[in-house]
Structures are given as C-alpha cells and as structure tokens.
Amino acid sequence: MWVAESDRALYHAALAHGANHLVTLVAQSMDLLRAAGADDPAGVLRPLLVAALDNVLAYGDAALTGPVVRGDVTTIRAHVDALAAADVDDATVDAYLELARATARRASADGRLPSTTAATIRQVLDEADWDTMAHIAAGI
C-alpha cells in the first residue's frame, strides 16, 4: 500500500494503536484473569481473542458483542464493582472504563444500542470514575 507523505503519521498511529495497544489490552486482561485465579490466562483468552480478531477484520463493528452492545447495565455495573474491589492496576480500570465508553458510542452510532441505554451505561462508567478518584484522593 502506498501512503501519501501527509498521511504517514496517521498511518503509523493506526498501526501502533492496533498492534501496540492490543498487546497492552491483552496483557491487562491476562492480569485480571490471574487476579481471578486463572492458572493459564493465555489459554482462557486465546479462543475468544482469535475469534474476535477474525470477526472484526471480516465484519467491522458488526463483530461487537458483550454487555455494552447488549445494553446489559447490570453486568457492566458488576464488572465495575469487581474491578474496584480487585487489587489491579489503576491503568487497567481506566482502560476498561474508556473502552466501554468507546464501545457504547460505536454501538449507539450503528443503532444497536438505544440512546437511553447508552446514557445509562455512560452514567455507570462516569460514577466508577468518580469513585476511583475519591478512592485515590482518600489515599493521599
């Protein structure tokens, strides 16, 4: 593929975002699985991640699945609570919250997530951010 000089930085950002950030995301997921007691986090994740990658490369946003796309606020709240209670890196919690927001925006934009449900999901995620900040402030 030929890339115009003016688009090279954007092209490289796309590659770094896809590859480098995928590594960070998967490593964070493996950390969470270890915290949950998994002996082989890679073995647990591999089938799901291979299928998800194949599906998104073939179908784009139509490959989105999970509680955000389903509008399952109860499960999202349970995830947020579990992350808050776990002894995990704050960056992992931040990444979960921000990626859940991005997923909600994408699912809402393509019509699969009603705007009212998306707003409720954002509220749950925003409250989790405030709880995290309050927890950090209390430790100062």
SEVEXDO-685598 format. One record per atom (N, C-alpha, C): residue in three letters; x, y, z. Coordinates in steps of 0.02 Angstrom, whole numbers. Layout:
<recs>
{'ALA' {X Y Z}};
...
</recs>
This chain:
<recs>
{'MET' {42 -58 0}};
{'MET' {0 0 0}};
{'MET' {45 62 0}};
{'TRP' {28 110 -42}};
{'TRP' {65 173 -44}};
{'TRP' {28 222 1}};
{'VAL' {66 258 42}};
{'VAL' {36 307 88}};
{'VAL' {66 375 72}};
{'ALA' {23 424 62}};
{'ALA' {46 493 50}};
{'ALA' {87 517 109}};
{'GLU' {137 556 95}};
{'GLU' {180 583 147}};
{'GLU' {139 618 202}};
{'SER' {88 654 182}};
{'SER' {47 691 230}};
{'SER' {6 644 275}};
{'ASP' {-1 581 256}};
{'ASP' {-40 533 295}};
{'ASP' {2 483 333}};
{'ARG' {68 489 327}};
{'ARG' {112 438 358}};
{'ARG' {106 435 434}};
{'ALA' {102 491 467}};
{'ALA' {96 489 540}};
{'ALA' {29 458 561}};
{'LEU' {-25 474 525}};
{'LEU' {-90 444 540}};
{'LEU' {-89 369 527}};
{'TYR' {-58 349 472}};
{'TYR' {-50 278 455}};
{'TYR' {-13 242 511}};
{'HIS' {43 272 533}};
{'HIS' {83 240 586}};
{'HIS' {44 239 651}};
{'ALA' {7 292 666}};
{'ALA' {-34 293 727}};
{'ALA' {-85 237 725}};
{'ALA' {-115 225 667}};
{'ALA' {-164 171 660}};
{'ALA' {-132 103 675}};
{'LEU' {-73 92 648}};
{'LEU' {-38 28 660}};
{'LEU' {-19 20 733}};
{'ALA' {8 73 762}};
{'ALA' {28 71 833}};
{'ALA' {-33 61 878}};
{'HIS' {-87 96 862}};
{'HIS' {-148 89 902}};
{'HIS' {-174 17 898}};
{'GLY' {-175 -11 839}};
{'GLY' {-200 -79 830}};
{'GLY' {-155 -131 861}};
{'ALA' {-90 -127 849}};
{'ALA' {-45 -180 872}};
{'ALA' {-20 -168 943}};
{'ASN' {9 -110 956}};
{'ASN' {38 -98 1022}};
{'ASN' {-15 -96 1076}};
{'HIS' {-71 -63 1063}};
{'HIS' {-123 -58 1113}};
{'HIS' {-159 -125 1123}};
{'LEU' {-161 -165 1071}};
{'LEU' {-189 -232 1078}};
{'LEU' {-147 -273 1128}};
{'VAL' {-81 -266 1123}};
{'VAL' {-37 -302 1170}};
{'VAL' {-51 -280 1241}};
{'THR' {-57 -214 1252}};
{'THR' {-72 -188 1319}};
{'THR' {-139 -214 1343}};
{'LEU' {-189 -211 1301}};
{'LEU' {-256 -234 1319}};
{'LEU' {-256 -308 1338}};
{'VAL' {-224 -349 1298}};
{'VAL' {-222 -421 1312}};
{'VAL' {-182 -435 1376}};
{'ALA' {-127 -400 1386}};
{'ALA' {-88 -409 1447}};
{'ALA' {-129 -390 1508}};
{'GLN' {-167 -335 1503}};
{'GLN' {-211 -315 1558}};
{'GLN' {-264 -368 1571}};
{'SER' {-293 -396 1519}};
{'SER' {-343 -449 1527}};
{'SER' {-313 -510 1561}};
{'MET' {-251 -526 1542}};
{'MET' {-217 -583 1574}};
{'MET' {-205 -569 1648}};
{'ASP' {-186 -507 1664}};
{'ASP' {-177 -489 1735}};
{'ASP' {-242 -498 1774}};
{'LEU' {-298 -476 1745}};
{'LEU' {-362 -484 1778}};
{'LEU' {-380 -557 1788}};
{'LEU' {-367 -597 1738}};
{'LEU' {-381 -669 1744}};
{'LEU' {-337 -701 1798}};
{'ARG' {-274 -681 1802}};
{'ARG' {-231 -706 1855}};
{'ARG' {-260 -686 1924}};
{'ALA' {-282 -623 1929}};
{'ALA' {-311 -599 1992}};
{'ALA' {-374 -639 2010}};
{'ALA' {-409 -664 1959}};
{'ALA' {-470 -703 1970}};
{'ALA' {-454 -778 1982}};
{'GLY' {-389 -795 1979}};
{'GLY' {-369 -864 1994}};
{'GLY' {-353 -908 1935}};
{'ALA' {-351 -881 1875}};
{'ALA' {-336 -922 1816}};
{'ALA' {-262 -942 1815}};
{'ASP' {-249 -1005 1806}};
{'ASP' {-181 -1030 1801}};
{'ASP' {-151 -1018 1732}};
{'ASP' {-193 -1018 1681}};
{'ASP' {-170 -1010 1612}};
{'ASP' {-212 -957 1577}};
{'PRO' {-199 -893 1592}};
{'PRO' {-239 -840 1562}};
{'PRO' {-237 -840 1486}};
{'ALA' {-179 -856 1457}};
{'ALA' {-175 -857 1384}};
{'ALA' {-220 -911 1355}};
{'GLY' {-222 -968 1388}};
{'GLY' {-265 -1023 1365}};
{'GLY' {-339 -1005 1369}};
{'VAL' {-357 -967 1421}};
{'VAL' {-426 -945 1428}};
{'VAL' {-444 -895 1374}};
{'LEU' {-399 -848 1361}};
{'LEU' {-413 -794 1314}};
{'LEU' {-407 -813 1240}};
{'ARG' {-360 -857 1224}};
{'ARG' {-343 -871 1154}};
{'ARG' {-403 -884 1109}};
{'PRO' {-447 -931 1126}};
{'PRO' {-503 -945 1080}};
{'PRO' {-548 -884 1069}};
{'LEU' {-562 -847 1122}};
{'LEU' {-604 -788 1117}};
{'LEU' {-571 -734 1076}};
{'LEU' {-507 -721 1089}};
{'LEU' {-472 -668 1054}};
{'LEU' {-461 -683 980}};
{'VAL' {-446 -746 964}};
{'VAL' {-438 -765 894}};
{'VAL' {-504 -755 856}};
{'ALA' {-559 -777 887}};
{'ALA' {-625 -768 855}};
{'ALA' {-642 -694 848}};
{'ALA' {-629 -655 901}};
{'ALA' {-646 -583 899}};
{'ALA' {-605 -547 845}};
{'LEU' {-540 -562 841}};
{'LEU' {-498 -530 791}};
{'LEU' {-520 -549 721}};
{'ASP' {-531 -613 709}};
{'ASP' {-554 -635 643}};
{'ASP' {-620 -601 625}};
{'ASN' {-666 -596 673}};
{'ASN' {-731 -566 659}};
{'ASN' {-727 -492 645}};
{'VAL' {-688 -455 685}};
{'VAL' {-684 -383 672}};
{'VAL' {-649 -368 606}};
{'LEU' {-599 -408 589}};
{'LEU' {-565 -397 524}};
{'LEU' {-612 -411 466}};
{'ALA' {-659 -458 475}};
{'ALA' {-706 -475 422}};
{'ALA' {-768 -431 422}};
{'TYR' {-793 -412 481}};
{'TYR' {-859 -381 486}};
{'TYR' {-860 -312 519}};
{'GLY' {-803 -287 541}};
{'GLY' {-801 -221 573}};
{'GLY' {-842 -219 636}};
{'ASP' {-877 -164 647}};
{'ASP' {-916 -155 709}};
{'ASP' {-970 -207 718}};
{'ALA' {-992 -240 666}};
{'ALA' {-1042 -292 673}};
{'ALA' {-1017 -349 717}};
{'ALA' {-951 -353 727}};
{'ALA' {-922 -405 769}};
{'ALA' {-927 -390 843}};
{'LEU' {-948 -328 860}};
{'LEU' {-953 -311 931}};
{'LEU' {-1004 -355 966}};
{'THR' {-983 -383 1023}};
{'THR' {-1028 -422 1065}};
{'THR' {-1016 -400 1137}};
{'GLY' {-1053 -428 1183}};
{'GLY' {-1040 -416 1253}};
{'GLY' {-1092 -372 1286}};
{'PRO' {-1082 -359 1350}};
{'PRO' {-1134 -325 1389}};
{'PRO' {-1148 -253 1366}};
{'VAL' {-1098 -217 1342}};
{'VAL' {-1111 -148 1320}};
{'VAL' {-1158 -148 1260}};
{'VAL' {-1143 -187 1210}};
{'VAL' {-1184 -189 1149}};
{'VAL' {-1254 -215 1165}};
{'ARG' {-1259 -262 1212}};
{'ARG' {-1324 -288 1233}};
{'ARG' {-1362 -240 1277}};
{'GLY' {-1327 -189 1302}};
{'GLY' {-1359 -142 1348}};
{'GLY' {-1370 -172 1417}};
{'ASP' {-1328 -219 1436}};
{'ASP' {-1334 -256 1499}};
{'ASP' {-1301 -216 1555}};
{'VAL' {-1337 -166 1580}};
{'VAL' {-1312 -120 1630}};
{'VAL' {-1294 -158 1694}};
{'THR' {-1333 -208 1713}};
{'THR' {-1320 -247 1773}};
{'THR' {-1250 -279 1771}};
{'THR' {-1234 -309 1714}};
{'THR' {-1168 -341 1707}};
{'THR' {-1112 -289 1706}};
{'ILE' {-1124 -234 1672}};
{'ILE' {-1073 -181 1671}};
{'ILE' {-1060 -156 1741}};
{'ARG' {-1113 -145 1779}};
{'ARG' {-1105 -122 1849}};
{'ARG' {-1067 -175 1890}};
{'ALA' {-1081 -239 1879}};
{'ALA' {-1046 -292 1914}};
{'ALA' {-971 -292 1895}};
{'HIS' {-956 -280 1832}};
{'HIS' {-886 -275 1811}};
{'HIS' {-851 -218 1846}};
{'VAL' {-883 -160 1846}};
{'VAL' {-854 -100 1878}};
{'VAL' {-842 -113 1952}};
{'ASP' {-890 -144 1985}};
{'ASP' {-883 -159 2057}};
{'ASP' {-826 -209 2068}};
{'ALA' {-822 -259 2026}};
{'ALA' {-769 -309 2034}};
{'ALA' {-700 -278 2022}};
{'LEU' {-695 -234 1973}};
{'LEU' {-631 -201 1960}};
{'LEU' {-612 -156 2018}};
{'ALA' {-662 -122 2048}};
{'ALA' {-648 -78 2104}};
{'ALA' {-624 -118 2165}};
{'ALA' {-651 -177 2174}};
{'ALA' {-635 -218 2232}};
{'ALA' {-570 -257 2223}};
{'ALA' {-549 -268 2162}};
{'ALA' {-490 -308 2148}};
{'ALA' {-426 -267 2158}};
{'ASP' {-373 -302 2172}};
{'ASP' {-308 -269 2178}};
{'ASP' {-275 -269 2109}};
{'VAL' {-298 -222 2068}};
{'VAL' {-272 -217 1999}};
{'VAL' {-247 -147 1986}};
{'ASP' {-207 -141 1936}};
{'ASP' {-177 -78 1915}};
{'ASP' {-231 -28 1896}};
{'ASP' {-225 34 1919}};
{'ASP' {-274 86 1902}};
{'ASP' {-279 96 1826}};
{'ALA' {-223 86 1790}};
{'ALA' {-224 95 1718}};
{'ALA' {-270 44 1684}};
{'THR' {-274 -15 1713}};
{'THR' {-319 -67 1686}};
{'THR' {-392 -46 1695}};
{'VAL' {-408 -20 1754}};
{'VAL' {-476 4 1766}};
{'VAL' {-492 61 1719}};
{'ASP' {-446 109 1712}};
{'ASP' {-456 165 1667}};
{'ASP' {-468 141 1595}};
{'ALA' {-428 93 1573}};
{'ALA' {-435 66 1505}};
{'ALA' {-503 33 1496}};
{'TYR' {-525 -6 1546}};
{'TYR' {-590 -38 1542}};
{'TYR' {-645 14 1534}};
{'LEU' {-643 65 1577}};
{'LEU' {-695 117 1575}};
{'LEU' {-696 154 1509}};
{'GLU' {-637 173 1484}};
{'GLU' {-635 211 1422}};
{'GLU' {-654 169 1362}};
{'LEU' {-633 106 1361}};
{'LEU' {-651 63 1305}};
{'LEU' {-725 45 1307}};
{'ALA' {-754 39 1366}};
{'ALA' {-827 28 1371}};
{'ALA' {-864 88 1344}};
{'ARG' {-839 149 1359}};
{'ARG' {-870 209 1331}};
{'ARG' {-865 209 1254}};
{'ALA' {-807 192 1229}};
{'ALA' {-797 191 1156}};
{'ALA' {-843 139 1124}};
{'THR' {-849 82 1156}};
{'THR' {-893 29 1130}};
{'THR' {-966 53 1129}};
{'ALA' {-986 87 1182}};
{'ALA' {-1055 113 1185}};
{'ALA' {-1067 164 1129}};
{'ARG' {-1018 207 1118}};
{'ARG' {-1026 257 1063}};
{'ARG' {-1033 223 996}};
{'ARG' {-992 172 984}};
{'ARG' {-995 137 919}};
{'ARG' {-1060 99 911}};
{'ALA' {-1082 65 965}};
{'ALA' {-1144 26 961}};
{'ALA' {-1204 73 956}};
{'SER' {-1201 130 986}};
{'SER' {-1255 179 981}};
{'SER' {-1257 210 911}};
{'ALA' {-1198 224 884}};
{'ALA' {-1194 255 818}};
{'ALA' {-1223 210 764}};
{'ASP' {-1214 144 772}};
{'ASP' {-1240 99 719}};
{'ASP' {-1311 74 735}};
{'GLY' {-1341 101 789}};
{'GLY' {-1411 86 803}};
{'GLY' {-1424 24 845}};
{'ARG' {-1373 -10 866}};
{'ARG' {-1385 -71 905}};
{'ARG' {-1396 -57 979}};
{'LEU' {-1376 1 1002}};
{'LEU' {-1384 19 1073}};
{'LEU' {-1428 82 1077}};
{'PRO' {-1487 76 1106}};
{'PRO' {-1530 135 1111}};
{'PRO' {-1495 191 1149}};
{'SER' {-1510 253 1130}};
{'SER' {-1476 310 1161}};
{'SER' {-1489 315 1236}};
{'THR' {-1548 296 1258}};
{'THR' {-1563 298 1330}};
{'THR' {-1520 248 1368}};
{'THR' {-1511 189 1339}};
{'THR' {-1469 138 1371}};
{'THR' {-1396 159 1370}};
{'ALA' {-1375 189 1315}};
{'ALA' {-1306 214 1310}};
{'ALA' {-1294 267 1364}};
{'ALA' {-1343 309 1376}};
{'ALA' {-1336 361 1428}};
{'ALA' {-1330 329 1497}};
{'THR' {-1368 277 1510}};
{'THR' {-1364 242 1574}};
{'THR' {-1296 209 1582}};
{'ILE' {-1271 180 1529}};
{'ILE' {-1204 149 1532}};
{'ILE' {-1152 202 1546}};
{'ARG' {-1156 259 1512}};
{'ARG' {-1108 314 1524}};
{'ARG' {-1111 336 1597}};
{'GLN' {-1172 339 1625}};
{'GLN' {-1179 359 1695}};
{'GLN' {-1144 310 1741}};
{'VAL' {-1153 245 1730}};
{'VAL' {-1120 194 1771}};
{'VAL' {-1045 202 1766}};
{'LEU' {-1020 212 1706}};
{'LEU' {-948 219 1695}};
{'LEU' {-921 284 1726}};
{'ASP' {-959 338 1720}};
{'ASP' {-939 402 1750}};
{'ASP' {-938 397 1826}};
{'GLU' {-988 364 1855}};
{'GLU' {-989 355 1927}};
{'GLU' {-929 314 1950}};
{'ALA' {-909 265 1911}};
{'ALA' {-850 225 1927}};
{'ALA' {-787 269 1926}};
{'ASP' {-783 314 1878}};
{'ASP' {-726 361 1875}};
{'ASP' {-724 404 1938}};
{'TRP' {-782 430 1959}};
{'TRP' {-785 472 2019}};
{'TRP' {-766 431 2080}};
{'ASP' {-790 369 2084}};
{'ASP' {-772 326 2141}};
{'ASP' {-697 313 2143}};
{'THR' {-667 302 2085}};
{'THR' {-595 291 2081}};
{'THR' {-557 353 2104}};
{'MET' {-578 411 2080}};
{'MET' {-544 473 2101}};
{'MET' {-551 485 2175}};
{'ALA' {-610 470 2204}};
{'ALA' {-621 479 2276}};
{'ALA' {-576 432 2316}};
{'HIS' {-569 370 2290}};
{'HIS' {-526 321 2323}};
{'HIS' {-453 344 2322}};
{'ILE' {-431 369 2265}};
{'ILE' {-362 394 2259}};
{'ILE' {-352 453 2306}};
{'ALA' {-400 500 2307}};
{'ALA' {-394 559 2349}};
{'ALA' {-392 540 2423}};
{'ALA' {-429 489 2442}};
{'ALA' {-429 467 2512}};
{'ALA' {-362 439 2533}};
{'GLY' {-325 412 2485}};
{'GLY' {-260 382 2500}};
{'GLY' {-204 433 2504}};
{'ILE' {-219 496 2486}};
{'ILE' {-167 548 2487}};
{'ILE' {-155 572 2557}};
</recs>
